[in-house]
Amino acid sequence: MSLERKSIHVKISPDMHKQLQIMAEFQNKPMAELAALFLEKMIIADFHEHRIAFNRMQKAGMSGNIRQ
């Protein structure tokens, strides 16, 4: 059983499209599947960086809500 997935539509440059196409053909995977995998990896990495920054701000006594 596969996990439920949500659809997202993006536009990429022609150069990136061609590179993705080449990699997908090499790995014998559909382009959309490979693109989703790359996007998920980047989201995981960036979210981890955000979490670290948030924890450091909390330890420094700062909060995400700055009001005057």
N, C-alpha and C positions, 0 to 999 in steps of 0.2 A: 504494500500500500504506500503510495507516495504522499508526501505532505501537500497540504493545500497551498497554492501559490497565488499571489496577486499579480495582476498584469500592470506593467509600466511601459510606457512608450518613450523612447529617446531618439534624438537625432545625433549622429556622429559624422565627423568629417569623412569625405570620400577616402582619404588615406587610411584612416583608422578602420573604416569599413572593409577595405581591401585586405588589411593586415588581419583583421578578425576572420575574414573569409578564408584566408590561407591557413590560419591556425586551426579553424574548425574543420577544414578539409583534411589537414594533417592528422588531427585527433579523431576523425570520423564522427564528429558530433554536429548537430544543428547549430547554426550561428547563434540563435537566440539562447540556447542552453549554455553555450560557452560565455556569451555576453553576461548572462545572469550570474554565472559562477564568478566572473571577474568583478562584477558590481558588488556581489555579496562579500567577497574578500575585502574590497576597499571600504565598504561600510563597516565591517567588523573592525578593521584596523583604525579607521578614523574615529569610530565610537569609543574605542579603547583609549585613544589619545584624549578625547573629550572627558572621559571618566577620570583619567589621571589628573587633568587640569582642574576639574571640579573638586576632586579630593584635596589637591594642594591648596586651592582657594579656601576650602572649609578649614583646613588645618591652620591657615594663616589668619583665620577669623573673618574672612570675607564670605559674602553670600552671593547668590545669583541675582537677588533682588536688590538693586541699588536705587533708593528713592531719596529725593531731597525734601 
